[in-house]
Amino acid sequence: MTVSSVASSVVVVGGGIAGVSTVAELRKHGYTGELTLVSADPIPYDRPPLSKDYLLGAKGLESISLQAPEWYAEQRVDLITDALVVALDPAAGTVELSDGRELSADRIVLATGGHSRWPDLERVVRELLDRPSAGRDIPRSTTGIHTLRSDDDADALRHVLLPRARLLVVGAGLIGAEVASTARKLECEVVLVDPADPPIAPAVGVQVATWLHSLHAVHGVETVTATVEKLESTSAGVVAHIAGEAEPRTFDAVLLAVGMVPDAAVAKAAGLEVDNGVLVDDRQVTSHPNVLAVGDCARRRGHRRAEHWEAALHDGQRAAATILGVEAGAETAPWFWTDRYDLHVEVVGEMHEPDSEHESVVRGTLGEPPFSVFILRGERVIGAVAVDDPATAKAARRLIDRGVDVRASALADPTTDLRKLLRAAR
Ligand SMILES: Cc1cc2nc3c(=O)[nH]c(=O)nc-3n(C[C@H](O)[C@H](O)[C@H](O)COP(=O)(O)OP(=O)(O)OC[C@H]3O[C@@H](n4cnc5c(N)ncnc54)[C@H](O)[C@@H]3O)c2cc1C
């Protein structure tokens, strides 16, 4: 990248991977102007470990910080911590902080992420939100109801995940399943409730989703296919009413893991177009040319929101390229990972269910890691799930990105060197 006529001041709002990748990429590619990062946290940190090693107690905040503390000064990034942006004026190019300070810049990048969703239990939520002390951070010590998005959330949850503690996890998606797995390592009694059977099928395909879900029972987690209709905080614990069960059950703690909502309130109040995220174009530009949005808070027009770590990183790279007035790197097939019960699962591309146009091909033996499942449309790979098989995930991504024609029999054979298929296609 080379720097053409660009902004001379940039303010990035939000210190997650999307915001930090934006500032890192700007400096990496020669941006010399003023650069400010506003972080709501004392130090910008990474979120994926919050349901894994951080929750387990194996990692502290320092080891999950996105950059070393001195990096910001070295990169001449003015890091403003413990600060919230409460208002944005796109035309004036200003943001207002919660302490009343105003910052101005030629370009403003929103990287505000999101917060945990509270569906199906609106009555409970409303009741809690009506309490004078409650806001987005529900007072967990008094309610026993948790969500997991921040280090504070993880600390509060870790505090109650003692041996034999009874934990109800509502939602068996990626985060709910990871917490169930971590809680078992901490010797908790875990019940996992989700109406989908199997959960996460759209993300990994029914075959792999069914197998992954069956692992909960193998590891001592009780799974229930139902919805939780009501939660009540009592002195004995949280009483959960699960649909179809005659009697309510009591838990020491409940984790609501039912998705996230993009934090787009500041953008909306500023008049930017918002629809399930701050709407952006292919260059991360919002409906105002001087304001960009990246990561979990943003949604590309005509696309679904990604909600994955690498997508947020790539958004930051693209936003930096836009601000520098240069071409962004080529896009690659989407990728994410998740870990449960000491298994590492990677997903690339799109896991379409088999039909007249789509074929599912297992490499190895399903349910016996390492193994992978590919989805082929004709002779093209369009998606793959790899369990404890990162080399296959990497090769699958290249096969997708390069549009290589492959035979199902070659993919299915674990002795086929996938790199050779790639080399042969050059
Ligand atoms: C528990 C958990 C586990 C996960 N595990 C995985 C995984 O295994 N694999 C994977 O691919 N993805 C995973 N993810 C998803 C991934 O972490 C997110 O996609 C990624 O963090 C999004 O980055 P972001 O920078 O857009 O948002 P965030 O990480 O949410 O960062 C946004 C930051 O902006 C701050 N902020 C919000 N509003 C304001 C404001 N007004 N002013 C200033 N600051 C503000 C927030 O406090 C936050 O610090 C996980 C997420 C969670 C919560």
The ligand as a MOL file (V3000), in Angstrom:
LIG
                    3D

  0  0  0     0  0            999 V3000
M  V30 BEGIN CTAB
M  V30 COUNTS 53 58 0 0 0
M  V30 BEGIN ATOM
M  V30 1 C -17.2340 -15.0070 24.8660 0
M  V30 2 C -16.9370 -14.8580 23.4010 0
M  V30 3 C -16.2320 -15.8680 22.7350 0
M  V30 4 C -15.9720 -15.7600 21.3830 0
M  V30 5 N -15.2880 -16.7620 20.7470 0
M  V30 6 C -15.0160 -16.6640 19.4330 0
M  V30 7 C -14.3080 -17.7020 18.7490 0
M  V30 8 O -13.9260 -18.7070 19.3280 0
M  V30 9 N -14.0710 -17.5520 17.4140 0
M  V30 10 C -14.4660 -16.4490 16.7050 0
M  V30 11 O -14.2270 -16.3710 15.4900 0
M  V30 12 N -15.1390 -15.4280 17.3410 0
M  V30 13 C -15.4180 -15.5180 18.6670 0
M  V30 14 N -16.1030 -14.5180 19.3060 0
M  V30 15 C -16.5530 -13.3490 18.5170 0
M  V30 16 C -15.4630 -12.2950 18.4420 0
M  V30 17 O -14.8650 -12.1310 19.7000 0
M  V30 18 C -16.0740 -10.9830 17.9700 0
M  V30 19 O -16.5480 -11.1910 16.6580 0
M  V30 20 C -15.0870 -9.8430 18.0090 0
M  V30 21 O -14.6980 -9.5760 19.3390 0
M  V30 22 C -15.6860 -8.5730 17.3990 0
M  V30 23 O -14.7630 -7.5530 17.5450 0
M  V30 24 P -15.2250 -6.0150 17.5800 0
M  V30 25 O -13.9700 -5.2430 17.7520 0
M  V30 26 O -16.1080 -5.7360 16.4370 0
M  V30 27 O -16.1560 -5.8910 18.8750 0
M  V30 28 P -15.8370 -6.0700 20.4070 0
M  V30 29 O -14.8150 -7.1320 20.6190 0
M  V30 30 O -17.1510 -6.2180 21.0790 0
M  V30 31 O -15.1980 -4.6770 20.8390 0
M  V30 32 C -15.9390 -3.4830 20.8480 0
M  V30 33 C -15.4150 -2.5760 21.9370 0
M  V30 34 O -16.0390 -1.2980 21.8160 0
M  V30 35 C -16.4190 -0.8450 23.1020 0
M  V30 36 N -17.4920 0.1450 22.9720 0
M  V30 37 C -18.8030 -0.0840 22.7310 0
M  V30 38 N -19.4780 1.0930 22.6840 0
M  V30 39 C -18.5540 2.0690 22.8740 0
M  V30 40 C -18.6230 3.4850 22.9280 0
M  V30 41 N -19.7870 4.1170 22.7450 0
M  V30 42 N -17.4900 4.1710 23.1950 0
M  V30 43 C -16.3000 3.5300 23.3540 0
M  V30 44 N -16.1640 2.1840 23.2920 0
M  V30 45 C -17.2830 1.4710 23.0670 0
M  V30 46 C -16.8100 -2.1090 23.8240 0
M  V30 47 O -16.8020 -1.9250 25.2090 0
M  V30 48 C -15.7330 -3.0640 23.3360 0
M  V30 49 O -14.5880 -2.9740 24.1280 0
M  V30 50 C -16.3900 -14.6030 20.6620 0
M  V30 51 C -17.0860 -13.5870 21.3450 0
M  V30 52 C -17.3520 -13.7110 22.6940 0
M  V30 53 C -18.1160 -12.6080 23.3950 0
M  V30 END ATOM
M  V30 BEGIN BOND
M  V30 1 1 1 2
M  V30 2 1 2 3
M  V30 3 2 2 52
M  V30 4 2 3 4
M  V30 5 1 4 5
M  V30 6 1 4 50
M  V30 7 2 5 6
M  V30 8 1 6 7
M  V30 9 1 6 13
M  V30 10 2 7 8
M  V30 11 1 7 9
M  V30 12 1 9 10
M  V30 13 2 10 11
M  V30 14 1 10 12
M  V30 15 2 12 13
M  V30 16 1 13 14
M  V30 17 1 14 15
M  V30 18 1 14 50
M  V30 19 1 15 16
M  V30 20 1 16 17
M  V30 21 1 16 18
M  V30 22 1 18 19
M  V30 23 1 18 20
M  V30 24 1 20 21
M  V30 25 1 20 22
M  V30 26 1 22 23
M  V30 27 1 23 24
M  V30 28 2 24 25
M  V30 29 1 24 26
M  V30 30 1 24 27
M  V30 31 1 27 28
M  V30 32 2 28 29
M  V30 33 1 28 30
M  V30 34 1 28 31
M  V30 35 1 31 32
M  V30 36 1 32 33
M  V30 37 1 33 34
M  V30 38 1 33 48
M  V30 39 1 34 35
M  V30 40 1 35 36
M  V30 41 1 35 46
M  V30 42 1 36 37
M  V30 43 1 36 45
M  V30 44 2 37 38
M  V30 45 1 38 39
M  V30 46 1 39 40
M  V30 47 2 39 45
M  V30 48 1 40 41
M  V30 49 2 40 42
M  V30 50 1 42 43
M  V30 51 2 43 44
M  V30 52 1 44 45
M  V30 53 1 46 47
M  V30 54 1 46 48
M  V30 55 1 48 49
M  V30 56 2 50 51
M  V30 57 1 51 52
M  V30 58 1 52 53
M  V30 END BOND
M  V30 END CTAB
M  END
